[in-house]
Amino acid sequence: MEKVPLSIAIITKNEEENIRSCLQSISFASQIVVVDSGSSDKTLEIAATFGCEIYREEWMGFGPQKQSAIEKCRQSWILVLDADERIPPDTADSIKKIVTDSNIKEAGFSFPRKNYFQGRWIKHAGWWPDRIVRLFRKETGRMTAAIVHESVEVQGMVGALDAAIDHYTESRLSKIIQKIDKYSTLGAQSAFREGKRSSTGGAFMRAFFTFVQDYFFRLGILDGMPGLTLAVTDSVNKFFKYSKLNELTKINHGGK
């Protein structure tokens, strides 16, 4: 396959179940950078078979880790991708046209993202179109420094593409519980650094209103049982984030 002048930045840790399909969908890129933070499975073995440039680095948080991958990219256009995401053929065609067209004026482009959960495309509760900026010129874009809920910042005009990125989010409840623990901890730490405070009662109210908003006001109910599961897990994540924030506050203020 003919390669186009595009660098793709990916961060990994134990992504052997996802990385092959991800890399197969971006085989048209001339450079694929993988920054790994300690995989113990076959992630890097698989990445090597695709000719990826592999770097091993200690975990710094999502924003800094992805920025590290971006800084290793050499092409003038960069696409940031997660290991559980895929670039469908029509989206690949759109990207190829952009990176090979010298008349393109935009500094970056956003995509709608199709999120799949438990075999279903989730279309409600804010999960669609879930527009994200991922493609940008090397000199105009960078990741935010957030350790969680990071995003791409672009200096200049950002175009909006109709072609989607497919995202196969974790569907196993045992893994989701692990992610809730991880993300709620990172979220609490970030909120604490920003001077935010909470209480157990406040955490419960945030969780309750999150469920009501996701499932009823934002129509998650129309996504069937996967929609119910997502509303519950989102509210649980919110509860633990703000409960952990309350815990951090007590620890750092002598238990008061």
C-alpha positions as CSV (number, residue, x, y, z in Angstrom):
1,M,0.0,0.0,0.0
2,E,1.2,3.5,-0.9
3,K,2.1,5.5,2.2
4,V,1.0,9.1,2.7
5,P,2.9,11.8,4.6
6,L,1.2,11.3,7.9
7,S,2.5,10.5,11.4
8,I,0.2,8.7,13.8
9,A,0.8,8.9,17.6
10,I,-0.5,6.1,19.9
11,I,0.1,5.4,23.6
12,T,-0.3,1.9,24.9
13,K,-0.2,-0.4,27.9
14,N,-1.4,-4.0,27.5
15,E,-3.4,-3.4,24.4
16,E,-2.8,-6.7,22.7
17,E,-6.6,-7.2,22.2
18,N,-6.9,-3.9,20.4
19,I,-3.7,-2.9,18.8
20,R,-3.7,-5.2,15.7
21,S,-7.1,-4.0,14.4
22,C,-6.1,-0.4,15.1
23,L,-2.8,-0.7,13.2
24,Q,-4.5,-2.5,10.3
25,S,-6.8,0.4,9.8
26,I,-3.9,2.9,9.6
27,S,-1.5,1.0,7.4
28,F,-1.5,3.9,4.9
29,A,0.5,6.2,7.3
30,S,4.2,6.6,6.6
31,Q,5.1,6.8,10.3
32,I,3.4,5.2,13.4
33,V,4.8,6.1,16.8
34,V,3.9,3.9,19.8
35,V,4.8,5.1,23.2
36,D,4.4,2.3,25.7
37,S,4.2,2.6,29.5
38,G,5.1,-1.0,30.6
39,S,3.1,-3.6,28.6
40,S,3.5,-7.1,29.9
41,D,1.5,-8.7,27.1
42,K,2.1,-8.9,23.3
43,T,1.3,-5.3,22.5
44,L,4.8,-4.3,21.5
45,E,5.4,-7.6,19.6
46,I,2.4,-6.9,17.5
47,A,3.4,-3.3,17.0
48,A,6.8,-4.3,15.8
49,T,5.3,-6.5,13.1
50,F,3.6,-3.4,11.6
51,G,6.9,-1.5,11.5
52,C,5.9,0.9,14.3
53,E,8.5,3.1,16.0
54,I,8.4,1.9,19.6
55,Y,9.4,3.9,22.7
56,R,9.2,2.8,26.3
57,E,8.5,5.5,28.8
58,E,7.3,5.8,32.4
59,W,3.7,6.8,32.8
60,M,3.2,10.6,32.9
61,G,-0.5,11.0,32.6
62,F,-2.6,10.9,29.4
63,G,-1.9,14.4,28.2
64,P,1.9,14.4,28.7
65,Q,2.2,10.8,27.4
66,K,0.4,11.6,24.2
67,Q,2.4,14.8,23.8
68,S,5.6,12.8,24.1
69,A,4.3,10.6,21.2
70,I,3.5,13.7,19.2
71,E,7.0,15.1,19.7
72,K,8.5,12.0,18.1
73,C,6.4,12.4,14.9
74,R,8.2,13.7,11.8
75,Q,5.6,14.2,9.2
76,S,3.8,17.6,8.7
77,W,0.4,16.1,9.5
78,I,-0.2,14.1,12.7
79,L,-3.2,12.0,13.8
80,V,-3.6,11.1,17.4
81,L,-5.3,7.7,17.9
82,D,-6.1,5.4,20.8
83,A,-5.5,1.7,20.6
84,D,-9.2,0.9,20.8
85,E,-10.0,3.2,17.9
86,R,-10.2,2.4,14.2
87,I,-10.1,4.4,11.0
88,P,-12.8,3.1,8.6
89,P,-11.9,3.1,4.8
90,D,-14.0,6.2,4.0
91,T,-12.3,8.1,6.8
92,A,-8.9,6.9,5.6
93,D,-9.7,8.3,2.2
94,S,-10.7,11.7,3.6
95,I,-7.4,11.8,5.6
96,K,-5.3,10.8,2.6
97,K,-6.9,13.6,0.5
98,I,-6.1,16.2,3.2
99,V,-2.5,15.3,3.9
100,T,-1.6,15.2,0.2
101,D,-3.4,18.4,-0.8
102,S,-1.2,21.4,-0.8
103,N,-4.2,23.7,-1.0
104,I,-5.7,22.8,2.3
105,K,-5.8,25.9,4.5
106,E,-7.1,24.4,7.8
107,A,-4.7,23.8,10.7
108,G,-6.6,20.8,11.9
109,F,-9.7,18.7,11.6
110,S,-12.3,17.2,13.9
111,F,-14.1,13.9,13.5
112,P,-17.4,12.5,14.9
113,R,-16.7,9.4,16.9
114,K,-18.9,6.3,16.8
115,N,-18.7,4.7,20.2
116,Y,-19.5,1.0,20.4
117,F,-20.4,-0.6,23.7
118,Q,-21.4,-4.2,24.2
119,G,-21.9,-4.6,20.5
120,R,-24.1,-1.5,20.1
121,W,-23.4,1.9,18.5
122,I,-24.4,4.3,21.3
123,K,-26.2,7.2,19.8
124,H,-27.5,9.1,22.9
125,A,-26.4,10.4,26.3
126,G,-23.8,12.6,24.6
127,W,-22.0,9.6,23.0
128,W,-22.8,10.8,19.5
129,P,-21.5,12.6,17.6
130,D,-18.8,13.0,20.3
131,R,-16.8,15.3,18.0
132,I,-13.0,15.3,18.7
133,V,-10.0,17.1,17.1
134,R,-7.4,14.5,16.2
135,L,-5.8,15.5,12.9
136,F,-3.5,18.6,12.8
137,R,-0.4,20.1,11.3
138,K,2.7,19.4,13.4
139,E,3.5,23.1,14.0
140,T,-0.1,24.0,15.1
141,G,-1.2,21.3,17.5
142,R,-0.4,19.8,20.8
143,M,-2.1,17.9,23.7
144,T,-3.4,19.7,26.8
145,A,-1.4,18.9,29.9
146,A,-4.3,17.2,31.7
147,I,-3.5,13.8,33.2
148,V,-7.1,12.7,32.3
149,H,-9.7,13.9,29.9
150,E,-6.9,15.4,27.7
151,S,-7.6,16.9,24.2
152,V,-5.8,18.3,21.2
153,E,-5.4,22.1,21.0
154,V,-4.9,23.6,17.6
155,Q,-3.8,27.1,16.8
156,G,-5.7,28.1,13.7
157,M,-8.8,27.1,11.7
158,V,-10.2,23.7,12.5
159,G,-12.4,22.0,9.8
160,A,-15.2,19.6,10.7
161,L,-15.2,16.3,8.8
162,D,-18.3,14.0,8.4
163,A,-16.1,10.8,8.3
164,A,-16.1,9.1,11.6
165,I,-13.6,7.4,13.9
166,D,-14.8,4.1,15.3
167,H,-14.2,3.6,19.0
168,Y,-14.7,0.1,20.6
169,T,-14.9,1.0,24.3
170,E,-14.3,-1.6,27.0
171,S,-17.5,-3.6,27.4
172,R,-16.5,-6.1,30.1
173,L,-17.8,-5.1,33.5
174,S,-14.8,-6.4,35.4
175,K,-12.5,-4.2,33.3
176,I,-14.9,-1.2,33.5
177,I,-14.7,-1.4,37.3
178,Q,-10.9,-1.2,37.1
179,K,-11.2,1.8,34.7
180,I,-13.6,3.5,37.1
181,D,-11.1,3.1,39.9
182,K,-8.3,4.5,37.8
183,Y,-10.1,7.4,36.2
184,S,-11.9,8.5,39.4
185,T,-8.5,8.6,41.1
186,L,-7.0,10.7,38.4
187,G,-10.0,12.9,38.2
188,A,-10.0,13.5,42.0
189,Q,-6.3,14.3,41.9
190,S,-6.8,16.8,39.1
191,A,-9.8,18.4,40.9
192,F,-7.8,18.7,44.1
193,R,-4.9,20.5,42.4
194,E,-7.5,22.9,40.9
195,G,-8.7,23.7,44.5
196,K,-12.0,21.9,44.2
197,R,-13.6,20.3,47.3
198,S,-16.4,17.9,47.9
199,S,-18.2,15.8,50.5
200,T,-19.8,12.4,50.6
201,G,-23.2,13.9,50.3
202,G,-22.1,16.1,47.4
203,A,-20.6,13.0,45.7
204,F,-23.9,11.2,46.0
205,M,-25.9,14.1,44.6
206,R,-23.5,14.5,41.6
207,A,-23.8,10.7,40.9
208,F,-27.6,10.9,41.2
209,F,-28.0,13.8,38.8
210,T,-25.4,12.3,36.4
211,F,-27.6,9.1,36.1
212,V,-30.8,11.1,35.6
213,Q,-29.2,13.4,33.0
214,D,-27.6,10.5,31.0
215,Y,-30.5,8.1,31.1
216,F,-33.5,10.4,30.9
217,F,-32.7,13.9,29.8
218,R,-30.0,12.8,27.3
219,L,-32.1,9.8,26.2
220,G,-29.7,7.0,27.2
221,I,-32.8,5.0,27.8
222,L,-33.1,4.7,24.0
223,D,-29.8,2.7,23.8
224,G,-31.3,-0.3,25.6
225,M,-29.5,-2.2,28.3
226,P,-26.0,-0.9,27.1
227,G,-27.5,2.6,27.7
228,L,-28.6,1.7,31.2
229,T,-25.2,0.2,32.0
230,L,-23.4,3.3,30.8
231,A,-25.6,5.6,32.8
232,V,-24.9,3.6,35.9
233,T,-21.2,3.3,35.4
234,D,-20.9,7.0,34.6
235,S,-22.7,7.9,37.8
236,V,-20.6,5.4,39.8
237,N,-17.5,7.0,38.4
238,K,-18.8,10.4,39.4
239,F,-19.5,9.2,42.9
240,F,-16.0,7.8,43.5
241,K,-14.3,10.8,41.9
242,Y,-15.8,13.2,44.3
243,S,-15.7,10.8,47.3
244,K,-12.0,10.4,46.6
245,L,-11.7,14.2,46.3
246,N,-13.3,14.5,49.8
247,E,-10.8,11.8,51.0
248,L,-7.8,13.8,49.6
249,T,-9.1,16.9,51.2
250,K,-9.2,15.3,54.6
251,I,-5.8,13.7,54.2
252,N,-4.2,17.0,53.3
253,H,-6.0,18.9,56.0
254,G,-5.3,16.7,59.0
255,G,-8.6,14.8,58.8
256,K,-10.8,17.9,59.1
